[in-house]
Amino acid sequence: MSTLPRGLTVRRDAGLYGYERALRRHGIEPIAGVDEAGRGACAGPLVAGAAILPAGKTGIVPGLADSKLLTPKARERCYDQVVRRAVSWSVVVMSHEECDRLGMHVANVEALRRAVAKLDVAPSYVLTDGFPVDGLGAPGLAVWKGDRVAACVAAASVIAKVTRDRLMDDLDLEWPAYDFRTHKGYITPTHTAALDEHGPSPVHRMRFVNVRRAAGLEGPAIESAL
């Protein structure tokens, strides 16, 4: 399903919890949100998170928003609240090798599917960020900028982002020349300079044009860094 159930509407000003409230009014529950972090990075893993928030005040997470709009400290606070309040939550890590083997879109979709499947409470409905994902085991809706307008998607984005940032901090200790702690594997002037000077590390994604260029590999690139 790529539209809301018949007869169900969500007002533009319904707020971050509007989608869940509307679905619950139609007897649809539990509702899961799923999102990823790291798709556009050219190094490190891709991480997907899924979350089911409870109804009522318990499901209102203080300070919750799209993880990209929060400071690192605010994300950590939201993460603690989400995992404490959630009916169920999960996280899936796709290694850089899997990203290279599958390609980023296939790896992204597979990570989202695995995250939903890993929930210990089966959702009746799933909200995804931006594009529809089949094979989730439940009907769902792709919500444009879902991590900004649907609480369960925002919660999933926080889980994914915080988990991935911690993993990139660990990789920074292993490969300090690349400054992964600062840019988390995304392309910045510092990251570009490190690639030019040192070439790719073992955790860079070899499908990306900038990584292939730094490695001196010929042939067409399959992915482009964002």
ZAPA-481437 format. One record per residue (C-alpha): residue number from 0; residue in three letters; x, y, z. Coordinates in Angstrom, 1 decimal, decimal comma. Layout:
BEGIN
+------+------+--------+--------+--------+
| resi | resn |      u |      v |      w |
+------+------+--------+--------+--------+
|  NUM |  ala |      X |      Y |      Z |
...
+------+------+--------+--------+--------+
# end
This chain:
BEGIN
+------+------+--------+--------+--------+
| resi | resn |      u |      v |      w |
+------+------+--------+--------+--------+
|    0 |  met |    0,0 |    0,0 |    0,0 |
|    1 |  ser |    1,4 |    3,4 |   -1,0 |
|    2 |  thr |   -1,5 |    5,5 |    0,2 |
|    3 |  leu |   -3,3 |    6,0 |    3,5 |
|    4 |  pro |   -6,2 |    3,6 |    4,2 |
|    5 |  arg |   -9,5 |    4,7 |    2,6 |
|    6 |  gly |  -11,2 |    7,5 |    4,6 |
|    7 |  leu |   -8,1 |    8,4 |    6,5 |
|    8 |  thr |   -6,6 |   11,9 |    6,2 |
|    9 |  val |   -3,8 |   13,7 |    8,0 |
|   10 |  arg |   -3,9 |   17,5 |    8,2 |
|   11 |  arg |   -0,8 |   19,4 |    7,3 |
|   12 |  asp |   -0,7 |   21,0 |   10,7 |
|   13 |  ala |   -1,3 |   17,7 |   12,6 |
|   14 |  gly |    2,2 |   17,8 |   14,1 |
|   15 |  leu |    4,9 |   15,2 |   14,5 |
|   16 |  tyr |    2,4 |   12,6 |   16,0 |
|   17 |  gly |   -0,4 |   13,2 |   13,5 |
|   18 |  tyr |    0,1 |   10,2 |   11,4 |
|   19 |  glu |    0,1 |    7,8 |   14,3 |
|   20 |  arg |   -2,9 |    9,4 |   15,9 |
|   21 |  ala |   -4,9 |    9,2 |   12,6 |
|   22 |  leu |   -4,0 |    5,6 |   12,0 |
|   23 |  arg |   -4,9 |    4,7 |   15,6 |
|   24 |  arg |   -8,3 |    6,4 |   15,2 |
|   25 |  his |   -8,9 |    3,9 |   12,4 |
|   26 |  gly |   -8,0 |    1,0 |   14,7 |
|   27 |  ile |   -4,5 |    0,5 |   13,1 |
|   28 |  glu |   -1,8 |   -0,4 |   15,7 |
|   29 |  pro |    1,0 |   -1,0 |   16,3 |
|   30 |  ile |    2,7 |    1,4 |   13,9 |
|   31 |  ala |    6,4 |    1,2 |   13,0 |
|   32 |  gly |    8,7 |    3,8 |   11,5 |
|   33 |  val |   11,9 |    2,9 |    9,7 |
|   34 |  asp |   14,8 |    5,0 |    8,4 |
|   35 |  glu |   18,5 |    4,7 |    7,6 |
|   36 |  ala |   21,7 |    6,6 |    8,2 |
|   37 |  gly |   24,8 |    6,6 |    6,0 |
|   38 |  arg |   23,4 |    6,0 |    2,5 |
|   39 |  gly |   25,3 |    9,0 |    1,1 |
|   40 |  ala |   28,6 |    8,3 |    2,9 |
|   41 |  cys |   31,5 |    6,8 |    1,0 |
|   42 |  ala |   33,0 |    5,0 |    4,0 |
|   43 |  gly |   31,7 |    2,9 |    6,9 |
|   44 |  pro |   28,4 |    1,0 |    7,3 |
|   45 |  leu |   24,8 |    1,7 |    6,4 |
|   46 |  val |   22,6 |    1,5 |    9,4 |
|   47 |  ala |   18,8 |    1,2 |    9,5 |
|   48 |  gly |   16,6 |    1,7 |   12,6 |
|   49 |  ala |   13,0 |    0,8 |   13,3 |
|   50 |  ala |   10,8 |    1,9 |   16,1 |
|   51 |  ile |    7,2 |    1,5 |   17,5 |
|   52 |  leu |    6,2 |    4,2 |   19,9 |
|   53 |  pro |    3,3 |    3,6 |   22,3 |
|   54 |  ala |    0,1 |    5,6 |   22,3 |
|   55 |  gly |   -0,5 |    8,4 |   24,8 |
|   56 |  lys |    2,0 |   10,4 |   26,8 |
|   57 |  thr |    4,5 |    7,6 |   27,1 |
|   58 |  gly |    5,0 |    7,8 |   23,3 |
|   59 |  ile |    5,8 |   11,5 |   23,3 |
|   60 |  val |    9,5 |   11,7 |   23,2 |
|   61 |  pro |   10,9 |   15,0 |   24,5 |
|   62 |  gly |   12,9 |   16,9 |   21,9 |
|   63 |  leu |   12,2 |   14,4 |   19,1 |
|   64 |  ala |   12,9 |   15,6 |   15,6 |
|   65 |  asp |   14,7 |   14,5 |   12,4 |
|   66 |  ser |   18,0 |   13,3 |   13,6 |
|   67 |  lys |   19,8 |   15,5 |   11,1 |
|   68 |  leu |   18,4 |   18,6 |   12,7 |
|   69 |  leu |   19,5 |   17,7 |   16,2 |
|   70 |  thr |   22,9 |   18,4 |   17,8 |
|   71 |  pro |   24,9 |   15,3 |   18,8 |
|   72 |  lys |   24,0 |   15,8 |   22,5 |
|   73 |  ala |   20,3 |   16,2 |   21,7 |
|   74 |  arg |   20,4 |   13,0 |   19,5 |
|   75 |  glu |   21,9 |   11,1 |   22,4 |
|   76 |  arg |   19,2 |   12,3 |   24,7 |
|   77 |  cys |   16,5 |   11,4 |   22,2 |
|   78 |  tyr |   18,1 |    8,0 |   21,7 |
|   79 |  asp |   18,0 |    7,2 |   25,4 |
|   80 |  gln |   14,3 |    8,3 |   25,5 |
|   81 |  val |   13,3 |    6,3 |   22,4 |
|   82 |  val |   14,8 |    3,0 |   23,5 |
|   83 |  arg |   13,3 |    3,5 |   27,0 |
|   84 |  arg |    9,8 |    4,4 |   25,8 |
|   85 |  ala |    9,5 |    2,3 |   22,6 |
|   86 |  val |    7,2 |   -0,7 |   22,5 |
|   87 |  ser |    9,8 |   -2,2 |   20,3 |
|   88 |  trp |   12,9 |   -1,0 |   18,5 |
|   89 |  ser |   15,7 |   -2,5 |   16,3 |
|   90 |  val |   18,8 |   -1,6 |   14,5 |
|   91 |  val |   20,6 |   -3,3 |   11,5 |
|   92 |  val |   24,1 |   -2,7 |   10,3 |
|   93 |  met |   25,1 |   -3,3 |    6,7 |
|   94 |  ser |   28,8 |   -3,4 |    6,3 |
|   95 |  his |   30,7 |   -1,5 |    3,6 |
|   96 |  glu |   31,3 |   -4,8 |    1,9 |
|   97 |  glu |   27,6 |   -5,5 |    1,7 |
|   98 |  cys |   27,0 |   -2,0 |    0,3 |
|   99 |  asp |   29,6 |   -2,6 |   -2,4 |
|  100 |  arg |   28,3 |   -6,1 |   -3,2 |
|  101 |  leu |   24,6 |   -5,1 |   -3,4 |
|  102 |  gly |   24,8 |   -1,4 |   -4,5 |
|  103 |  met |   23,5 |    1,3 |   -2,3 |
|  104 |  his |   19,8 |    1,3 |   -3,2 |
|  105 |  val |   19,5 |   -2,5 |   -2,8 |
|  106 |  ala |   21,5 |   -2,4 |    0,4 |
|  107 |  asn |   19,3 |    0,4 |    1,7 |
|  108 |  val |   16,0 |   -1,4 |    1,0 |
|  109 |  glu |   17,4 |   -4,6 |    2,4 |
|  110 |  ala |   18,5 |   -2,9 |    5,6 |
|  111 |  leu |   15,0 |   -1,3 |    6,1 |
|  112 |  arg |   13,4 |   -4,7 |    5,6 |
|  113 |  arg |   15,7 |   -6,4 |    8,1 |
|  114 |  ala |   15,1 |   -3,7 |   10,6 |
|  115 |  val |   11,3 |   -4,1 |   10,5 |
|  116 |  ala |   11,6 |   -7,9 |   10,5 |
|  117 |  lys |   13,9 |   -7,7 |   13,6 |
|  118 |  leu |   11,2 |   -5,9 |   15,7 |
|  119 |  asp |    9,9 |   -8,2 |   18,4 |
|  120 |  val |    6,4 |   -6,8 |   18,0 |
|  121 |  ala |    5,0 |   -7,2 |   14,5 |
|  122 |  pro |    3,7 |   -3,9 |   13,2 |
|  123 |  ser |    0,2 |   -3,6 |   11,5 |
|  124 |  tyr |    1,4 |   -0,6 |    9,5 |
|  125 |  val |    4,8 |    0,8 |    8,5 |
|  126 |  leu |    5,8 |    4,4 |    7,7 |
|  127 |  thr |    8,9 |    4,9 |    5,6 |
|  128 |  asp |   10,9 |    8,0 |    4,8 |
|  129 |  gly |   10,7 |    9,2 |    1,2 |
|  130 |  phe |   10,1 |    6,1 |   -0,9 |
|  131 |  pro |    7,9 |    3,0 |   -0,6 |
|  132 |  val |    9,5 |   -0,3 |    0,5 |
|  133 |  asp |    7,9 |   -3,6 |   -0,4 |
|  134 |  gly |    8,5 |   -6,8 |    1,5 |
|  135 |  leu |    7,9 |   -5,3 |    5,0 |
|  136 |  gly |    5,3 |   -7,8 |    6,0 |
|  137 |  ala |    2,7 |   -5,1 |    6,6 |
|  138 |  pro |    1,0 |   -2,4 |    4,6 |
|  139 |  gly |    2,7 |    1,0 |    4,8 |
|  140 |  leu |    3,1 |    4,5 |    3,5 |
|  141 |  ala |    6,1 |    6,4 |    2,1 |
|  142 |  val |    6,0 |    9,8 |    3,7 |
|  143 |  trp |    7,9 |   12,7 |    2,1 |
|  144 |  lys |   10,4 |   13,9 |    4,7 |
|  145 |  gly |    9,0 |   11,3 |    7,0 |
|  146 |  asp |   11,7 |   11,9 |    9,6 |
|  147 |  arg |   10,4 |   15,4 |   10,0 |
|  148 |  val |    6,6 |   14,8 |   10,1 |
|  149 |  ala |    6,1 |   11,3 |   11,6 |
|  150 |  ala |    7,3 |   10,6 |   15,1 |
|  151 |  cys |    8,0 |    6,9 |   14,6 |
|  152 |  val |   10,1 |    7,6 |   11,6 |
|  153 |  ala |   12,0 |   10,4 |   13,5 |
|  154 |  ala |   12,6 |    7,9 |   16,3 |
|  155 |  ala |   13,9 |    5,3 |   13,8 |
|  156 |  ser |   16,2 |    8,0 |   12,3 |
|  157 |  val |   17,6 |    8,8 |   15,7 |
|  158 |  ile |   18,3 |    5,1 |   16,4 |
|  159 |  ala |   20,1 |    4,7 |   13,1 |
|  160 |  lys |   22,1 |    7,9 |   13,3 |
|  161 |  val |   23,3 |    7,5 |   16,8 |
|  162 |  thr |   24,3 |    3,9 |   16,2 |
|  163 |  arg |   26,2 |    4,8 |   13,0 |
|  164 |  asp |   27,9 |    7,8 |   14,6 |
|  165 |  arg |   29,2 |    5,6 |   17,4 |
|  166 |  leu |   30,5 |    3,0 |   14,9 |
|  167 |  met |   32,2 |    5,8 |   12,9 |
|  168 |  asp |   33,8 |    7,0 |   16,1 |
|  169 |  asp |   35,2 |    3,5 |   16,6 |
|  170 |  leu |   36,5 |    3,5 |   13,1 |
|  171 |  asp |   38,2 |    6,8 |   13,7 |
|  172 |  leu |   40,3 |    5,1 |   16,4 |
|  173 |  glu |   41,3 |    2,4 |   14,0 |
|  174 |  trp |   41,9 |    4,8 |   11,0 |
|  175 |  pro |   42,7 |    8,2 |   12,5 |
|  176 |  ala |   44,2 |    9,7 |    9,3 |
|  177 |  tyr |   40,7 |   10,0 |    7,8 |
|  178 |  asp |   39,0 |   12,0 |   10,7 |
|  179 |  phe |   35,9 |    9,8 |   10,6 |
|  180 |  arg |   34,8 |   11,1 |   14,0 |
|  181 |  thr |   34,2 |   14,5 |   12,4 |
|  182 |  his |   32,6 |   13,8 |    9,1 |
|  183 |  lys |   31,3 |   10,3 |    9,7 |
|  184 |  gly |   32,4 |    9,1 |    6,2 |
|  185 |  tyr |   30,6 |   11,8 |    4,2 |
|  186 |  ile |   32,6 |   13,9 |    1,8 |
|  187 |  thr |   34,1 |   17,1 |    3,3 |
|  188 |  pro |   37,3 |   18,9 |    2,3 |
|  189 |  thr |   39,1 |   17,2 |    5,2 |
|  190 |  his |   37,9 |   13,8 |    4,0 |
|  191 |  thr |   38,8 |   14,5 |    0,4 |
|  192 |  ala |   42,3 |   15,6 |    1,4 |
|  193 |  ala |   42,8 |   12,4 |    3,4 |
|  194 |  leu |   41,7 |   10,3 |    0,5 |
|  195 |  asp |   44,1 |   12,1 |   -1,8 |
|  196 |  glu |   47,0 |   11,7 |    0,6 |
|  197 |  his |   46,4 |    8,2 |    1,9 |
|  198 |  gly |   44,1 |    6,5 |   -0,7 |
|  199 |  pro |   41,1 |    4,6 |    0,5 |
|  200 |  ser |   41,1 |    2,8 |    3,9 |
|  201 |  pro |   39,7 |   -0,8 |    4,1 |
|  202 |  val |   36,4 |    0,6 |    5,2 |
|  203 |  his |   35,8 |    2,8 |    2,2 |
|  204 |  arg |   33,1 |    1,9 |   -0,3 |
|  205 |  met |   34,8 |    1,0 |   -3,6 |
|  206 |  arg |   31,7 |    1,7 |   -5,7 |
|  207 |  phe |   32,0 |    5,4 |   -5,1 |
|  208 |  val |   33,6 |    7,6 |   -7,8 |
|  209 |  asn |   35,8 |    9,6 |   -5,4 |
|  210 |  val |   37,0 |    6,4 |   -3,7 |
|  211 |  arg |   37,8 |    4,8 |   -7,0 |
|  212 |  arg |   39,6 |    7,9 |   -8,1 |
|  213 |  ala |   41,7 |    7,9 |   -4,9 |
|  214 |  ala |   42,5 |    4,3 |   -5,4 |
|  215 |  gly |   43,7 |    4,9 |   -9,0 |
|  216 |  leu |   41,0 |    2,5 |  -10,4 |
|  217 |  glu |   39,8 |    2,9 |  -13,9 |
|  218 |  gly |   36,3 |    2,2 |  -15,3 |
|  219 |  pro |   32,9 |    3,8 |  -14,6 |
|  220 |  ala |   31,9 |    4,5 |  -11,0 |
|  221 |  ile |   28,6 |    3,0 |   -9,9 |
|  222 |  glu |   27,8 |    5,3 |   -7,0 |
|  223 |  ser |   28,4 |    9,0 |   -6,4 |
|  224 |  ala |   29,0 |   10,4 |   -2,9 |
|  225 |  leu |   26,5 |   12,9 |   -1,5 |
+------+------+--------+--------+--------+
# end
